[in-house]
Amino acid sequence: MSAPVSPTFHVAAWAQALSLLLISGCSASSHGERLFWSAQRLNAPIAQDPGRATPEQFADAIAAFDRVIRTAPKTEWAVRAHLAVGSLHALQGRYERARDAFGAALRDCSRWQAPTTNALVWGQDLCLTARVAIAKAYERQQRWDDADPPSASSAST
């Protein structure tokens, strides 16, 4: 017969499991979410009236979203931050940089490990948003052929 396990052992095991959860992706995601909403506060005045925004406001907002990307990679918040950076560049007429940011959002969509089916659907919406934003950036420059790349099936023929 085995010896009974003490209640202290169970508490210690639960504490260890909880600390592993906090260190894992859950904490990166929640930290990324907090940073993202903090960056959104810097972005709000720009979104309200882009024509009155200063270059410093744009730079501060972009830097805040870049922090989200660095701090919480492979999360929904990194994807959203890439989209925000792309939008800020597009508002300034920096379409090449905007496309780079939207492309990074697409790459992060494929790396993002969605924790639930619902999150996977949101991720697909974010990927679609990035694809449309890339096309719109080309359209703003009247680069129509680049805005509508050939599909994979027509490119192989």
Buried (B, 14 or more C-beta within 10 A) or exposed (E): EEEEEEEEEEEEEEEEEEEEEEEEBEEBBBBBBBBBEBBBEBBEBBBEEBEEBEEEBBEBBBEBBBBBBEBBBBBBBBBBBBBBBBBBBBBBEBBEBBBBBBBBBBEBBEEBEBEEEEBEEBBEEBBEBBBEBBBBBBBEEEEEEBBEEEEEEEEEE
